[in-house]
Amino acid sequence: MLALALDAVIEQSVDAIGWRLYLRAVDMRKAIDIPRDPDAKPYGEEAPAPVPQEPVRIPVERLSGPVRARAKVATKAIRDPKMREVATRAIATGWSLGRNAEGHFRLVRGSDTIVFGNSGDPRAWRNMRATAKRYGVDVSDV
């Protein structure tokens, strides 16, 4: 029964179950001394390579109307206008804005996080812009 359950887990896509679970299931399945179903696809030796995903880029022209209006309301507390614009674009493309324990602003989308302060320091602006660009936020004309 355990062998069938492990075979079912291994046949799932790696994106659905994660690499750790996939590799542990393969190791556990190899330790069980029950022959595998001959019709099943091979596994273990040649695990599929992860496919790199490109960040979703929404053109600035599409950031208008109610989506941009909601994003502008959420970013009112950011004093620097350039930082506010980048945060507005990030929120309009699916990021959420919050604050961390130190009071810095934090943009979060999944496991990606952009942390930035609220000062007018040029270095803080450059760091925030570089980090946002790295995570796929459109900063081309800001």
MDAnalysis code that builds the backbone (N, CA, C; Angstrom):
import MDAnalysis as mda
import numpy as np

u = mda.Universe.empty(426, n_residues=142, atom_resindex=np.repeat(np.arange(142), 3), trajectory=True)
u.add_TopologyAttr("name", ["N", "CA", "C"] * 142)
u.add_TopologyAttr("resid", np.arange(1, 143))
u.add_TopologyAttr("resname", ["MET", "LEU", "ALA", "LEU", "ALA", "LEU", "ASP", "ALA", "VAL", "ILE", "GLU", "GLN", "SER", "VAL", "ASP", "ALA", "ILE", "GLY", "TRP", "ARG", "LEU", "TYR", "LEU", "ARG", "ALA", "VAL", "ASP", "MET", "ARG", "LYS", "ALA", "ILE", "ASP", "ILE", "PRO", "ARG", "ASP", "PRO", "ASP", "ALA", "LYS", "PRO", "TYR", "GLY", "GLU", "GLU", "ALA", "PRO", "ALA", "PRO", "VAL", "PRO", "GLN", "GLU", "PRO", "VAL", "ARG", "ILE", "PRO", "VAL", "GLU", "ARG", "LEU", "SER", "GLY", "PRO", "VAL", "ARG", "ALA", "ARG", "ALA", "LYS", "VAL", "ALA", "THR", "LYS", "ALA", "ILE", "ARG", "ASP", "PRO", "LYS", "MET", "ARG", "GLU", "VAL", "ALA", "THR", "ARG", "ALA", "ILE", "ALA", "THR", "GLY", "TRP", "SER", "LEU", "GLY", "ARG", "ASN", "ALA", "GLU", "GLY", "HIS", "PHE", "ARG", "LEU", "VAL", "ARG", "GLY", "SER", "ASP", "THR", "ILE", "VAL", "PHE", "GLY", "ASN", "SER", "GLY", "ASP", "PRO", "ARG", "ALA", "TRP", "ARG", "ASN", "MET", "ARG", "ALA", "THR", "ALA", "LYS", "ARG", "TYR", "GLY", "VAL", "ASP", "VAL", "SER", "ASP", "VAL"])
u.atoms.positions = np.array([
    [0.817, -1.187, 0.000],
    [0.000, 0.000, 0.000],
    [0.872, 1.267, 0.000],
    [1.936, 1.245, 0.820],
    [2.829, 2.387, 0.878],
    [3.526, 2.599, -0.464],
    [3.883, 1.502, -1.120],
    [4.545, 1.612, -2.420],
    [3.625, 2.273, -3.443],
    [2.351, 1.936, -3.435],
    [1.394, 2.555, -4.356],
    [1.227, 4.042, -4.051],
    [1.186, 4.376, -2.767],
    [1.051, 5.784, -2.391],
    [2.279, 6.573, -2.824],
    [3.468, 6.011, -2.631],
    [4.688, 6.697, -3.055],
    [4.736, 6.834, -4.570],
    [4.295, 5.799, -5.300],
    [4.246, 5.891, -6.763],
    [3.307, 7.017, -7.195],
    [2.174, 7.157, -6.489],
    [1.225, 8.224, -6.829],
    [1.840, 9.600, -6.565],
    [2.600, 9.734, -5.489],
    [3.245, 11.015, -5.178],
    [4.310, 11.332, -6.219],
    [5.082, 10.317, -6.598],
    [6.183, 10.532, -7.536],
    [5.663, 10.908, -8.921],
    [4.503, 10.416, -9.294],
    [3.949, 10.716, -10.609],
    [3.392, 12.134, -10.709],
    [3.231, 12.822, -9.569],
    [2.785, 14.216, -9.589],
    [3.891, 15.084, -10.175],
    [3.509, 16.248, -10.687],
    [4.536, 17.161, -11.195],
    [5.327, 17.729, -10.014],
    [6.585, 18.014, -10.253],
    [7.457, 18.521, -9.203],
    [6.969, 19.891, -8.728],
    [6.379, 20.689, -9.618],
    [5.853, 21.991, -9.229],
    [4.711, 21.851, -8.232],
    [3.947, 20.780, -8.338],
    [2.801, 20.591, -7.455],
    [3.224, 20.135, -6.060],
    [4.267, 19.307, -5.961],
    [4.626, 18.745, -4.654],
    [5.928, 19.291, -4.088],
    [6.771, 19.880, -4.919],
    [8.048, 20.426, -4.449],
    [9.164, 19.409, -4.573],
    [10.380, 19.938, -4.706],
    [11.541, 19.072, -4.916],
    [11.858, 18.210, -3.713],
    [11.736, 18.756, -2.505],
    [12.083, 17.989, -1.305],
    [11.208, 16.748, -1.173],
    [9.903, 16.926, -1.298],
    [9.002, 15.790, -1.174],
    [9.241, 14.783, -2.290],
    [9.483, 15.276, -3.499],
    [9.732, 14.378, -4.626],
    [10.977, 13.521, -4.368],
    [12.068, 14.154, -3.954],
    [13.304, 13.414, -3.731],
    [13.191, 12.436, -2.567],
    [12.503, 12.832, -1.493],
    [12.305, 11.909, -0.371],
    [11.441, 10.727, -0.768],
    [10.394, 10.994, -1.576],
    [9.526, 9.902, -2.017],
    [10.296, 8.926, -2.904],
    [11.155, 9.438, -3.771],
    [11.967, 8.567, -4.631],
    [12.901, 7.715, -3.784],
    [13.558, 8.328, -2.786],
    [14.459, 7.570, -1.919],
    [13.707, 6.501, -1.129],
    [12.547, 6.851, -0.604],
    [11.765, 5.873, 0.157],
    [11.268, 4.748, -0.742],
    [10.889, 5.086, -1.966],
    [10.381, 4.063, -2.886],
    [11.473, 3.075, -3.263],
    [12.705, 3.568, -3.410],
    [13.822, 2.673, -3.722],
    [14.100, 1.705, -2.579],
    [13.806, 2.116, -1.341],
    [14.057, 1.262, -0.179],
    [13.015, 0.152, -0.032],
    [11.854, 0.300, -0.635],
    [10.804, -0.718, -0.544],
    [11.079, -1.794, -1.591],
    [10.972, -3.050, -1.178],
    [11.366, -4.169, -2.033],
    [10.191, -4.739, -2.834],
    [9.282, -3.918, -3.281],
    [8.139, -4.367, -4.080],
    [8.348, -3.869, -5.500],
    [8.201, -4.758, -6.507],
    [8.413, -4.295, -7.879],
    [7.407, -3.233, -8.275],
    [7.855, -2.371, -9.123],
    [7.053, -1.257, -9.598],
    [6.186, -1.696, -10.760],
    [5.095, -0.996, -10.989],
    [4.218, -1.285, -12.118],
    [4.997, -1.063, -13.413],
    [5.064, -2.050, -14.327],
    [5.865, -1.882, -15.542],
    [5.321, -0.832, -16.500],
    [4.047, -0.488, -16.397],
    [3.461, 0.498, -17.295],
    [3.705, 1.937, -16.830],
    [4.198, 2.115, -15.616],
    [4.399, 3.459, -15.078],
    [5.643, 4.091, -15.692],
    [5.661, 5.417, -15.708],
    [6.811, 6.126, -16.285],
    [8.021, 6.017, -15.357],
    [9.249, 6.054, -15.878],
    [10.441, 5.942, -15.035],
    [10.636, 7.183, -14.170],
    [11.293, 7.011, -13.049],
    [11.574, 8.132, -12.161],
    [12.885, 7.905, -11.436],
    [13.343, 8.933, -10.756],
    [14.495, 8.809, -9.883],
    [15.794, 9.229, -10.536],
    [16.275, 8.470, -11.506],
    [17.580, 8.762, -12.084],
    [17.572, 10.061, -12.873],
    [16.548, 10.298, -13.648],
    [16.489, 11.495, -14.479],
    [15.294, 12.354, -14.067],
    [15.462, 13.095, -13.008],
    [14.397, 13.989, -12.557],
    [14.324, 15.173, -13.519],
    [13.125, 15.650, -13.813],
    [13.008, 16.773, -14.746],
    [13.640, 18.039, -14.172],
    [14.307, 18.778, -15.031],
    [14.939, 20.027, -14.608],
    [13.872, 21.106, -14.423],
    [14.033, 21.991, -13.439],
    [13.045, 23.046, -13.245],
    [13.062, 24.026, -14.412],
    [11.876, 24.474, -14.784],
    [11.740, 25.411, -15.892],
    [11.767, 26.827, -15.312],
    [12.716, 27.662, -15.732],
    [12.741, 29.029, -15.199],
    [11.534, 29.815, -15.686],
    [10.938, 30.576, -14.762],
    [9.762, 31.358, -15.102],
    [10.149, 32.823, -15.215],
    [9.644, 33.454, -16.250],
    [9.899, 34.875, -16.431],
    [8.882, 35.665, -15.619],
    [9.295, 36.793, -15.044],
    [8.342, 37.593, -14.277],
    [7.260, 38.167, -15.184],
    [6.077, 38.306, -14.610],
    [4.958, 38.868, -15.357],
    [5.152, 40.366, -15.456],
    [5.177, 40.865, -16.661],
    [5.357, 42.305, -16.870],
    [4.092, 42.872, -17.506],
    [3.490, 43.830, -16.822],
    [2.311, 44.496, -17.334],
    [2.736, 45.883, -17.771],
    [2.442, 46.268, -19.004],
    [2.848, 47.596, -19.464],
    [2.240, 48.699, -18.610],
    [2.969, 49.802, -18.497],
    [2.523, 50.910, -17.663],
    [1.193, 51.462, -18.158],
    [0.929, 51.389, -19.459],
    [-0.319, 51.917, -19.999],
    [-1.535, 51.219, -19.407],
    [-1.385, 49.934, -19.046],
    [-2.507, 49.183, -18.493],
    [-2.749, 49.497, -17.031],
    [-1.843, 50.226, -16.404],
    [-1.987, 50.555, -15.000],
    [-2.791, 51.837, -14.852],
    [-4.034, 51.774, -15.250],
    [-4.873, 52.955, -15.142],
    [-6.229, 52.549, -14.605],
    [-7.047, 53.518, -14.326],
    [-8.394, 53.247, -13.859],
    [-8.426, 52.815, -12.400],
    [-9.383, 51.928, -12.054],
    [-9.580, 51.576, -10.647],
    [-8.396, 50.835, -10.022],
    [-7.647, 50.059, -10.820],
    [-6.507, 49.331, -10.265],
    [-5.455, 50.313, -9.778],
    [-5.134, 51.285, -10.595],
    [-4.139, 52.281, -10.208],
    [-4.664, 53.161, -9.072],
    [-5.947, 53.462, -9.079],
    [-6.517, 54.294, -8.014],
    [-6.394, 53.596, -6.656],
    [-6.686, 52.282, -6.601],
    [-6.546, 51.546, -5.342],
    [-5.089, 51.500, -4.904],
    [-4.189, 51.348, -5.866],
    [-2.765, 51.293, -5.541],
    [-2.283, 52.634, -5.010],
    [-2.775, 53.745, -5.558],
    [-2.358, 55.071, -5.102],
    [-2.846, 55.332, -3.679],
    [-4.035, 54.843, -3.339],
    [-4.552, 55.018, -1.982],
    [-3.674, 54.265, -0.987],
    [-3.228, 53.069, -1.363],
    [-2.423, 52.246, -0.456],
    [-1.042, 52.845, -0.214],
    [-0.554, 53.669, -1.134],
    [0.810, 54.193, -1.016],
    [0.861, 55.636, -0.516],
    [-0.198, 56.164, 0.061],
    [-0.213, 57.562, 0.514],
    [0.844, 57.857, 1.572],
    [1.207, 56.878, 2.390],
    [2.150, 57.118, 3.484],
    [3.598, 57.228, 3.010],
    [3.886, 56.844, 1.775],
    [5.258, 56.921, 1.264],
    [5.518, 58.354, 0.827],
    [6.529, 58.999, 1.445],
    [6.769, 60.419, 1.192],
    [7.474, 60.696, -0.130],
    [8.443, 59.883, -0.498],
    [9.215, 60.131, -1.714],
    [8.354, 59.809, -2.937],
    [8.171, 60.748, -3.870],
    [7.272, 60.509, -5.004],
    [7.747, 59.397, -5.947],
    [9.064, 59.251, -6.100],
    [9.550, 58.186, -6.988],
    [9.324, 56.810, -6.363],
    [9.568, 56.708, -5.062],
    [9.309, 55.443, -4.370],
    [7.822, 55.119, -4.385],
    [6.994, 56.166, -4.213],
    [5.552, 55.970, -4.237],
    [5.096, 55.445, -5.598],
    [5.677, 55.971, -6.671],
    [5.306, 55.526, -8.022],
    [5.678, 54.064, -8.255],
    [6.881, 53.681, -7.827],
    [7.296, 52.280, -7.994],
    [6.403, 51.368, -7.158],
    [6.077, 51.765, -5.936],
    [5.197, 50.958, -5.090],
    [3.800, 50.862, -5.697],
    [3.311, 51.952, -6.289],
    [2.004, 51.935, -6.945],
    [1.996, 50.944, -8.100],
    [3.038, 50.964, -8.892],
    [3.122, 50.021, -10.017],
    [3.199, 48.577, -9.519],
    [3.949, 48.368, -8.447],
    [4.067, 47.013, -7.904],
    [2.719, 46.518, -7.376],
    [2.004, 47.360, -6.656],
    [0.700, 46.967, -6.111],
    [-0.280, 46.689, -7.233],
    [-0.248, 47.508, -8.282],
    [-1.164, 47.306, -9.403],
    [-0.870, 46.012, -10.161],
    [0.345, 45.474, -10.021],
    [0.685, 44.231, -10.715],
    [0.672, 43.021, -9.798],
    [0.079, 43.147, -8.600],
    [-0.128, 41.973, -7.772],
    [0.647, 41.914, -6.474],
    [1.452, 42.897, -6.156],
    [2.179, 42.914, -4.896],
    [1.268, 43.473, -3.808],
    [1.556, 43.172, -2.556],
    [0.806, 43.770, -1.451],
    [1.785, 44.563, -0.588],
    [1.306, 45.687, -0.045],
    [2.142, 46.612, 0.717],
    [1.843, 46.466, 2.196],
    [2.893, 46.452, 2.998],
    [2.752, 46.404, 4.445],
    [3.971, 47.038, 5.082],
    [4.087, 46.884, 6.390],
    [5.249, 47.397, 7.113],
    [5.833, 46.275, 7.959],
    [7.147, 46.312, 8.144],
    [7.769, 45.327, 9.016],
    [7.885, 45.905, 10.425],
    [8.509, 45.164, 11.332],
    [8.584, 45.585, 12.737],
    [9.388, 46.866, 12.927],
    [10.339, 47.122, 12.044],
    [11.152, 48.326, 12.163],
    [10.485, 49.555, 11.557],
    [9.330, 49.400, 10.927],
    [8.625, 50.521, 10.328],
    [8.927, 50.732, 8.863],
    [9.772, 49.893, 8.266],
    [10.050, 50.011, 6.841],
    [8.879, 49.452, 6.037],
    [8.734, 49.944, 4.829],
    [7.692, 49.429, 3.952],
    [8.149, 48.105, 3.356],
    [7.180, 47.240, 3.090],
    [7.503, 45.917, 2.570],
    [6.488, 45.550, 1.500],
    [6.970, 45.309, 0.284],
    [6.139, 44.805, -0.796],
    [6.334, 43.299, -0.862],
    [5.234, 42.539, -0.873],
    [5.315, 41.079, -0.832],
    [4.473, 40.496, -1.953],
    [5.053, 39.512, -2.659],
    [4.307, 38.720, -3.647],
    [4.863, 37.307, -3.564],
    [4.076, 36.404, -2.990],
    [4.542, 35.035, -2.809],
    [5.718, 35.011, -1.848],
    [6.845, 34.468, -2.290],
    [8.030, 34.425, -1.440],
    [8.978, 35.594, -1.724],
    [8.633, 36.458, -2.673],
    [9.467, 37.618, -2.999],
    [9.111, 38.790, -2.088],
    [10.139, 39.490, -1.595],
    [9.929, 40.624, -0.700],
    [10.862, 41.768, -1.088],
    [10.298, 42.964, -1.155],
    [11.071, 44.179, -1.381],
    [10.869, 45.054, -0.154],
    [11.957, 45.337, 0.568],
    [11.883, 46.170, 1.768],
    [12.563, 47.490, 1.460],
    [11.901, 48.594, 1.819],
    [12.487, 49.911, 1.582],
    [12.026, 50.875, 2.661],
    [12.822, 51.909, 2.881],
    [12.522, 52.916, 3.895],
    [11.662, 54.030, 3.330],
    [11.506, 55.071, 4.107],
    [10.648, 56.178, 3.704],
    [11.436, 57.477, 3.684],
    [12.700, 57.403, 3.353],
    [13.508, 58.617, 3.354],
    [13.690, 59.127, 1.936],
    [14.156, 60.341, 1.827],
    [14.426, 60.916, 0.522],
    [15.883, 60.717, 0.105],
    [16.576, 59.817, 0.766],
    [17.983, 59.553, 0.488],
    [18.140, 58.976, -0.918],
    [19.005, 59.555, -1.763],
    [19.176, 59.038, -3.125],
    [19.649, 57.587, -3.163],
    [20.467, 57.191, -2.199],
    [20.943, 55.804, -2.181],
    [19.787, 54.846, -1.873],
    [18.880, 55.241, -0.970],
    [17.718, 54.401, -0.659],
    [16.839, 54.238, -1.898],
    [16.694, 55.320, -2.659],
    [15.902, 55.249, -3.892],
    [16.555, 54.314, -4.905],
    [17.865, 54.426, -5.079],
    [18.557, 53.553, -6.033],
    [18.472, 52.086, -5.621],
    [18.604, 51.813, -4.331],
    [18.502, 50.431, -3.850],
    [17.100, 49.877, -4.075],
    [16.078, 50.700, -3.779],
    [14.705, 50.244, -3.970],
    [14.417, 50.000, -5.439],
    [14.883, 50.893, -6.296],
    [14.655, 50.750, -7.740],
    [15.331, 49.495, -8.280],
    [16.567, 49.227, -7.853],
    [17.297, 48.051, -8.318],
    [16.612, 46.759, -7.858],
    [16.152, 46.740, -6.613],
    [15.483, 45.546, -6.104],
    [14.160, 45.319, -6.824],
    [13.403, 46.386, -7.043],
    [12.125, 46.250, -7.750],
    [12.349, 45.772, -9.179],
    [13.353, 46.306, -9.829],
    [13.669, 45.881, -11.198],
    [14.070, 44.408, -11.224],
    [14.823, 43.971, -10.229],
    [15.257, 42.579, -10.138],
    [14.056, 41.637, -10.026],
    [12.998, 42.086, -9.348],
    [11.805, 41.256, -9.161],
    [10.752, 41.467, -10.243],
    [11.046, 42.223, -11.279],
    [10.157, 42.324, -12.412],
    [9.181, 43.482, -12.412],
    [9.326, 44.430, -11.506],
    [8.457, 45.612, -11.501],
    [8.991, 46.578, -12.555],
    [8.087, 47.160, -13.334],
    [8.496, 48.066, -14.409],
    [8.923, 49.402, -13.812],
    [10.224, 49.714, -13.908],
    [10.767, 50.971, -13.393],
    [11.435, 51.755, -14.512],
    [11.038, 51.499, -15.748],
    [11.755, 52.041, -16.903],
    [11.736, 53.562, -16.963],
    [10.636, 54.224, -16.672],
    [10.576, 55.673, -16.845],
    [10.383, 56.416, -15.535],
    [10.763, 55.825, -14.421],
    [10.642, 56.503, -13.126],
    [11.987, 57.055, -12.748],
])
